[in-house]
Amino acid sequence: MKDVILFDLDGTLALVEHRFHFIASQKKDWHGYFAACVDDPPNSPIIQVCRALHDTGHEIWIVSGRSSEVRAETEVWLAAQGVPYTQLVMRRMGDRRPDNTLKHRWLVDGTLPRERIAMVFDGSGSGRDHVAQYRSSMRPGGTGKLLRRAPATASI
């Protein structure tokens, strides 16, 4: 089986700063935030890395906290940017758990093939926590619980 490379979407493959105003106030407009994804500029250097890893035979899985309510728009955006992928894993509509909780659940419940994960690209603010969880979950007997903060160089 091929090694899997995980890429986060928002803040990693896609630049999302233009959407922050939807969630900057106390009353967050998550629907507006996710709907505005169609206007995300691509993070071209990371997309080039994604293509290169795909071209060397790796499976690319996009693992996103983005709501599945915009799955069709997301698939159109990925195609327009030329992002190759095997799987697109997205948050269920209405699920508001923090990204690190959500992605940890996907590791534990088998949604993500943790034994095949070779590399993780996650540029979110909590990306280092995700990398530490991936590492812990991949160790024999690993729980996926954050044991220590990974060094800043551990995530892109």
One Martini backbone bead per residue (centre of mass of N, CA, C, O) as a GRO file, in nm:
protein
  156
    1MET     BB    1   0.099   0.034   0.016
    2LYS     BB    2   0.060   0.358   0.023
    3ASP     BB    3   0.153   0.641   0.126
    4VAL     BB    4   0.032   0.904   0.337
    5ILE     BB    5  -0.063   1.242   0.273
    6LEU     BB    6  -0.140   1.516   0.471
    7PHE     BB    7  -0.381   1.784   0.408
    8ASP     BB    8  -0.469   2.075   0.477
    9LEU     BB    9  -0.668   2.345   0.383
   10ASP     BB   10  -0.711   2.572   0.582
   11GLY     BB   11  -0.400   2.744   0.569
   12THR     BB   12  -0.255   2.564   0.339
   13LEU     BB   13  -0.387   2.544   0.046
   14ALA     BB   14  -0.565   2.776   0.164
   15LEU     BB   15  -0.639   3.114   0.180
   16VAL     BB   16  -0.838   3.275   0.466
   17GLU     BB   17  -0.825   3.576   0.565
   18HIS     BB   18  -1.083   3.696   0.409
   19ARG     BB   19  -1.284   3.529   0.633
   20PHE     BB   20  -1.246   3.629   0.935
   21HIS     BB   21  -1.490   3.831   0.973
   22PHE     BB   22  -1.707   3.599   1.031
   23ILE     BB   23  -1.531   3.509   1.322
   24ALA     BB   24  -1.445   3.773   1.505
   25SER     BB   25  -1.690   3.766   1.665
   26GLN     BB   26  -1.899   3.647   1.896
   27LYS     BB   27  -2.084   3.613   1.641
   28LYS     BB   28  -2.067   3.349   1.441
   29ASP     BB   29  -2.034   3.295   1.072
   30TRP     BB   30  -2.002   2.992   0.944
   31HIS     BB   31  -2.151   2.995   0.679
   32GLY     BB   32  -1.999   3.237   0.555
   33TYR     BB   33  -1.716   3.124   0.586
   34PHE     BB   34  -1.755   2.871   0.407
   35ALA     BB   35  -1.882   3.007   0.148
   36ALA     BB   36  -1.609   3.186   0.089
   37CYS     BB   37  -1.414   2.959  -0.036
   38VAL     BB   38  -1.433   3.033  -0.346
   39ASP     BB   39  -1.214   3.292  -0.284
   40ASP     BB   40  -0.963   3.139  -0.240
   41PRO     BB   41  -0.644   3.150  -0.233
   42PRO     BB   42  -0.371   2.997  -0.328
   43ASN     BB   43  -0.101   2.790  -0.201
   44SER     BB   44   0.130   2.733  -0.421
   45PRO     BB   45   0.374   2.596  -0.277
   46ILE     BB   46   0.201   2.365  -0.149
   47ILE     BB   47   0.077   2.259  -0.411
   48GLN     BB   48   0.348   2.176  -0.535
   49VAL     BB   49   0.414   1.966  -0.320
   50CYS     BB   50   0.167   1.791  -0.363
   51ARG     BB   51   0.227   1.716  -0.656
   52ALA     BB   52   0.506   1.589  -0.610
   53LEU     BB   53   0.410   1.365  -0.416
   54HIS     BB   54   0.213   1.239  -0.613
   55ASP     BB   55   0.429   1.184  -0.846
   56THR     BB   56   0.583   0.972  -0.634
   57GLY     BB   57   0.315   0.787  -0.519
   58HIS     BB   58   0.134   0.930  -0.330
   59GLU     BB   59  -0.118   0.967  -0.112
   60ILE     BB   60  -0.378   1.210  -0.102
   61TRP     BB   61  -0.504   1.372   0.191
   62ILE     BB   62  -0.780   1.567   0.276
   63VAL     BB   63  -0.797   1.741   0.596
   64SER     BB   64  -1.101   1.897   0.715
   65GLY     BB   65  -1.286   2.148   0.903
   66ARG     BB   66  -1.465   2.179   0.683
   67SER     BB   67  -1.771   2.193   0.575
   68SER     BB   68  -1.986   1.981   0.390
   69GLU     BB   69  -2.170   2.212   0.270
   70VAL     BB   70  -1.891   2.272   0.069
   71ARG     BB   71  -1.798   2.032  -0.110
   72ALA     BB   72  -1.848   2.111  -0.405
   73GLU     BB   73  -1.681   2.373  -0.395
   74THR     BB   74  -1.419   2.234  -0.311
   75GLU     BB   75  -1.384   2.050  -0.558
   76VAL     BB   76  -1.369   2.281  -0.762
   77TRP     BB   77  -1.124   2.423  -0.638
   78LEU     BB   78  -0.922   2.189  -0.656
   79ALA     BB   79  -0.940   2.159  -0.965
   80ALA     BB   80  -0.859   2.455  -1.039
   81GLN     BB   81  -0.569   2.409  -0.880
   82GLY     BB   82  -0.455   2.111  -0.921
   83VAL     BB   83  -0.540   1.910  -0.685
   84PRO     BB   84  -0.437   1.616  -0.575
   85TYR     BB   85  -0.658   1.333  -0.476
   86THR     BB   86  -0.813   1.065  -0.291
   87GLN     BB   87  -0.910   1.220  -0.026
   88LEU     BB   88  -1.201   1.385   0.138
   89VAL     BB   89  -1.207   1.518   0.464
   90MET     BB   90  -1.501   1.627   0.642
   91ARG     BB   91  -1.703   1.803   0.817
   92ARG     BB   92  -1.991   1.795   0.955
   93MET     BB   93  -2.269   1.940   0.954
   94GLY     BB   94  -2.267   2.128   1.265
   95ASP     BB   95  -1.981   2.075   1.350
   96ARG     BB   96  -1.794   2.250   1.633
   97ARG     BB   97  -1.545   2.125   1.677
   98PRO     BB   98  -1.238   2.128   1.719
   99ASP     BB   99  -0.992   2.034   1.514
  100ASN     BB  100  -0.826   1.858   1.713
  101THR     BB  101  -1.069   1.681   1.794
  102LEU     BB  102  -1.157   1.585   1.516
  103LYS     BB  103  -0.883   1.460   1.417
  104HIS     BB  104  -0.853   1.266   1.647
  105ARG     BB  105  -1.108   1.102   1.590
  106TRP     BB  106  -1.014   1.005   1.306
  107LEU     BB  107  -0.780   0.838   1.421
  108VAL     BB  108  -0.939   0.652   1.621
  109ASP     BB  109  -1.188   0.557   1.411
  110GLY     BB  110  -1.036   0.515   1.108
  111THR     BB  111  -1.059   0.740   0.894
  112LEU     BB  112  -0.756   0.733   0.935
  113PRO     BB  113  -0.446   0.584   0.817
  114ARG     BB  114  -0.215   0.586   1.050
  115GLU     BB  115  -0.010   0.356   0.939
  116ARG     BB  116   0.031   0.541   0.649
  117ILE     BB  117   0.146   0.796   0.768
  118ALA     BB  118   0.420   1.012   0.659
  119MET     BB  119   0.272   1.304   0.637
  120VAL     BB  120   0.217   1.655   0.755
  121PHE     BB  121   0.002   1.933   0.649
  122ASP     BB  122  -0.037   2.201   0.895
  123GLY     BB  123  -0.118   2.561   0.919
  124SER     BB  124  -0.254   2.589   1.165
  125GLY     BB  125  -0.252   2.702   1.482
  126SER     BB  126  -0.280   2.372   1.567
  127GLY     BB  127  -0.075   2.197   1.399
  128ARG     BB  128   0.122   2.093   1.614
  129ASP     BB  129  -0.089   1.927   1.763
  130HIS     BB  130  -0.158   1.738   1.530
  131VAL     BB  131   0.121   1.618   1.492
  132ALA     BB  132   0.143   1.499   1.775
  133GLN     BB  133  -0.104   1.315   1.745
  134TYR     BB  134  -0.008   1.151   1.507
  135ARG     BB  135   0.245   1.043   1.638
  136SER     BB  136   0.115   0.905   1.886
  137SER     BB  137  -0.084   0.720   1.718
  138MET     BB  138   0.158   0.560   1.563
  139ARG     BB  139   0.239   0.440   1.808
  140PRO     BB  140   0.267   0.190   1.997
  141GLY     BB  141  -0.002   0.257   2.204
  142GLY     BB  142  -0.112   0.506   2.105
  143THR     BB  143  -0.349   0.780   2.179
  144GLY     BB  144  -0.322   1.096   2.069
  145LYS     BB  145  -0.227   1.244   2.296
  146LEU     BB  146  -0.102   1.528   2.417
  147LEU     BB  147   0.227   1.537   2.551
  148ARG     BB  148   0.364   1.754   2.358
  149ARG     BB  149   0.505   2.006   2.208
  150ALA     BB  150   0.592   2.062   1.908
  151PRO     BB  151   0.797   2.185   1.708
  152ALA     BB  152   0.770   2.444   1.484
  153THR     BB  153   0.899   2.256   1.242
  154ALA     BB  154   0.663   2.026   1.218
  155SER     BB  155   0.511   2.245   1.050
  156ILE     BB  156   0.377   2.428   0.761
   0.00000   0.00000   0.00000
